[in-house]
C-alpha cells in the first residue's frame, strides 16, 4: 500500500500572525512581516522593512505541524570581501 499523501492546507491568518509574532520576538525585530501565500501548498514571503528576505513553509508530518524559514542572501547584497593579507 503506498504511503498516504500529505494534506496540503493553506496557512491561516492566525498561523501567520503567530509565526510572525514568534519571529519578531525571537529575532528582536518588529519590522518582520509575513505575506500570506496565494494558494494552499505555496510558501509565504517574509520581508524585513519591506525588503524580501526569504520564504516560510508549513509542513505536516505524522500530524505534527512545523514551519521552516528559508533565508535568501544574494551575493550582490553582501559587503565587499576584505582585502587579501600579504
C-alpha positions in Angstrom: 0.0 0.0 0.0 1.5 3.4 -1.0 2.1 6.0 1.8 -0.7 8.5 2.3 -0.3 11.8 0.5 0.2 14.7 2.9 -2.7 17.0 3.3 -2.0 20.4 1.7 -3.6 23.2 3.7 -3.3 27.0 3.2 -1.8 28.8 6.2 -4.5 30.5 8.1 -4.3 34.2 9.2 -4.0 33.0 12.8 -1.0 30.8 12.0 0.7 33.6 10.1 0.2 36.0 12.9 1.5 33.5 15.5 4.6 32.7 13.4 5.2 36.4 12.7 4.9 37.3 16.4 7.4 34.4 17.2 9.9 35.6 14.6 9.6 39.2 15.8 10.2 38.3 19.4 12.9 35.7 18.7 14.9 37.8 16.2 14.2 41.1 18.1 12.8 43.0 15.1 9.2 44.3 14.8 9.7 45.1 11.1 9.4 41.4 10.1 6.3 40.7 8.1 4.9 37.5 6.6 2.8 37.8 3.4 0.3 35.0 3.1 0.6 32.6 0.2 -1.9 32.9 -2.6 -2.7 29.1 -2.8 -2.5 26.1 -0.5 0.9 24.5 -0.6 2.7 27.6 -1.6 5.3 29.3 0.7 4.7 32.7 2.3 7.1 35.5 1.7 9.0 37.0 4.6 10.0 40.6 4.5 12.1 42.9 6.7 11.1 46.6 6.5 9.6 45.8 3.1 12.7 44.0 1.7 12.3 40.3 0.7 14.4 38.1 3.0 13.1 34.6 2.4 10.2 32.2 2.4 8.2 30.4 5.1 7.0 26.9 4.6 4.4 24.9 6.5 4.9 21.2 7.0 2.7 18.5 8.5 4.5 15.2 9.4 2.5 12.5 11.2 0.0 15.1 12.4 2.7 17.5 13.7 2.9 21.0 12.2 6.2 22.8 11.8 7.3 25.9 10.0 10.6 26.3 8.1 12.1 29.7 7.4 14.4 29.8 4.3 16.5 32.9 4.3 17.8 34.1 0.9 21.0 36.1 0.7 22.1 37.4 -2.7 25.8 37.7 -3.3 25.3 41.2 -4.6 23.8 42.2 -1.2 26.9 41.2 0.7 29.6 43.7 1.8 32.8 43.7 -0.2 35.3 41.0 0.7 38.2 42.1 2.8 41.5 42.7 1.0 43.8 39.8 1.0 46.6 39.9 3.6 50.2 39.6 2.4 
